[in-house]
Amino acid sequence: MSSRWKRSSPWLLAGLLAGMGVAHFAAPTPFTRIVPKALPKPELLVAASGAAELACAALVAHPRTRRVGGWASAALFLAVFPANVQMALDSGRGSSAYRAATWARLPLQAPLIWWAAAVARRSRPEPDAIG
């Protein structure tokens, strides 16, 4: 793995998380629609997941919290997987391209989890500057 990728990877992950977190608040309706029907208060869950994405972005962006941020991001990507499944299940009335995209994105969750875990594993806590 190139050193350029190792240096930029946490920043790219933080940017992805921040962008999605902002999207949850700027345009919540598409996210609300994909909350699994069995879960209560979809608007609250969308806001909570958006806030979690923003928090993970901040944690990943800072070297001292990058390790915990990477693991938290991996857990978040795993936690939102049911919403992606719900989106695929509900895609029946969409175009064939939309249906294909919703199903194709399901296996893409695995590389996101791997990426976040890799950021966490490569990050080592910095020693305290104080004593």
C-alpha positions as CSV (number, residue, x, y, z in Angstrom):
1,M,0.0,0.0,0.0
2,S,1.5,3.3,-1.0
3,S,2.4,5.9,1.7
4,R,0.4,8.5,-0.2
5,W,-2.7,6.3,0.2
6,K,-1.9,5.7,3.9
7,R,-1.7,9.5,4.5
8,S,-4.8,10.4,2.6
9,S,-7.0,7.5,3.5
10,P,-8.2,8.8,6.8
11,W,-8.9,12.2,5.3
12,L,-10.9,10.6,2.5
13,L,-12.9,8.5,5.0
14,A,-13.5,11.6,7.1
15,G,-14.7,13.5,4.1
16,L,-17.1,10.7,3.0
17,L,-18.5,10.5,6.5
18,A,-18.9,14.3,6.9
19,G,-20.6,14.5,3.5
20,M,-23.1,11.8,4.3
21,G,-23.6,13.2,7.8
22,V,-24.5,16.7,6.4
23,A,-26.7,15.0,3.8
24,H,-28.8,13.4,6.5
25,F,-29.7,16.9,7.8
26,A,-29.8,18.8,4.5
27,A,-32.1,16.2,2.7
28,P,-33.4,13.7,5.3
29,T,-36.4,12.3,3.3
30,P,-34.4,9.8,1.2
31,F,-32.8,8.5,4.4
32,T,-36.1,8.4,6.3
33,R,-37.6,6.3,3.5
34,I,-35.0,3.5,3.9
35,V,-35.3,3.1,7.7
36,P,-36.5,-0.5,8.2
37,K,-40.3,-0.5,8.9
38,A,-39.8,-2.4,12.2
39,L,-37.8,0.5,13.7
40,P,-39.6,3.4,15.4
41,K,-39.2,7.1,14.8
42,P,-37.4,7.1,11.4
43,E,-36.8,10.9,11.6
44,L,-35.0,10.6,14.9
45,L,-32.9,7.6,13.6
46,V,-31.9,9.5,10.5
47,A,-30.8,12.5,12.7
48,A,-29.0,10.2,15.1
49,S,-27.2,8.4,12.2
50,G,-26.3,11.7,10.6
51,A,-24.9,13.0,13.9
52,A,-23.0,9.7,14.3
53,E,-21.4,10.1,10.9
54,L,-20.4,13.6,11.7
55,A,-18.9,12.5,15.0
56,C,-17.0,9.6,13.3
57,A,-15.7,12.1,10.7
58,A,-14.3,14.3,13.4
59,L,-12.8,11.4,15.2
60,V,-11.1,10.0,12.1
61,A,-9.8,13.5,11.1
62,H,-7.9,14.0,14.3
63,P,-4.7,11.8,14.7
64,R,-5.2,11.4,18.4
65,T,-8.8,10.0,18.0
66,R,-8.3,8.3,14.6
67,R,-8.1,4.8,16.0
68,V,-11.4,5.0,18.0
69,G,-12.9,6.9,15.0
70,G,-12.0,4.1,12.6
71,W,-13.5,1.4,14.8
72,A,-16.6,3.6,15.4
73,S,-16.9,4.1,11.6
74,A,-16.7,0.4,10.9
75,A,-19.4,-0.2,13.5
76,L,-21.6,2.5,12.0
77,F,-21.2,1.1,8.5
78,L,-22.3,-2.2,9.9
79,A,-25.2,-0.7,11.8
80,V,-26.7,1.1,8.8
81,F,-26.5,-2.0,6.6
82,P,-30.2,-2.9,7.3
83,A,-31.3,0.4,5.9
84,N,-29.4,-0.4,2.7
85,V,-31.1,-3.8,2.6
86,Q,-34.5,-2.0,3.1
87,M,-33.7,0.3,0.2
88,A,-33.0,-2.6,-2.1
89,L,-36.2,-4.4,-1.0
90,D,-38.2,-1.3,-1.6
91,S,-36.7,-0.5,-5.0
92,G,-39.3,-2.5,-6.9
93,R,-41.1,0.6,-8.3
94,G,-37.9,2.3,-9.4
95,S,-36.2,2.1,-12.8
96,S,-34.2,-1.0,-13.6
97,A,-31.0,1.0,-13.2
98,Y,-32.1,2.2,-9.7
99,R,-33.0,-1.4,-8.7
100,A,-29.7,-2.7,-9.9
101,A,-27.8,0.1,-8.1
102,T,-29.6,-0.5,-4.8
103,W,-28.7,-4.2,-4.9
104,A,-25.2,-3.6,-6.2
105,R,-24.4,-1.3,-3.3
106,L,-25.0,-4.0,-0.7
107,P,-21.7,-5.8,-1.2
108,L,-19.9,-2.4,-1.2
109,Q,-20.6,-2.1,2.5
110,A,-17.9,-4.7,3.1
111,P,-15.1,-2.6,1.6
112,L,-16.3,0.4,3.6
113,I,-16.1,-1.6,6.8
114,W,-12.7,-2.9,5.8
115,W,-11.5,0.6,5.0
116,A,-12.6,2.0,8.4
117,A,-11.0,-0.9,10.2
118,A,-7.8,-0.4,8.3
119,V,-7.7,3.2,9.2
120,A,-8.1,2.2,12.9
121,R,-5.5,-0.5,12.7
122,R,-2.9,1.8,11.1
123,S,-3.5,4.5,13.7
124,R,-1.5,4.3,16.9
125,P,-2.2,6.5,19.8
126,E,0.2,9.3,20.0
127,P,2.2,9.6,23.2
128,D,1.2,12.4,25.5
129,A,3.2,15.5,25.0
130,I,3.1,15.9,28.8
131,G,5.5,13.8,30.8
